[in-house]
């Protein structure tokens, strides 16, 4: 009886924790994409300035 309860609780915990982990990874991905985009914009501005000279 205890094993069934423990197995159920473990299964319930694992299934409820996975969306939180995926959400956290999604946030990291967004931050990384924003950082890369900002870096590209900065490099583009530098390239335009160099072209003007």
Rosetta blueprint (number, residue, H / E / L):
1 X L
2 X H
3 X H
4 X H
5 X H
6 X H
7 X H
8 X H
9 X H
10 X H
11 X H
12 X H
13 X H
14 X H
15 X H
16 X H
17 X H
18 X H
19 X H
20 X H
21 X H
22 X H
23 X H
24 X H
25 X H
26 X H
27 X H
28 X H
29 X H
30 X H
31 X H
32 X H
33 X H
34 X H
35 X H
36 X H
37 X H
38 X H
39 X H
40 X H
41 X H
42 X H
43 X H
44 X H
45 X H
46 X H
47 X H
48 X H
49 X H
50 X H
51 X H
52 X H
53 X L
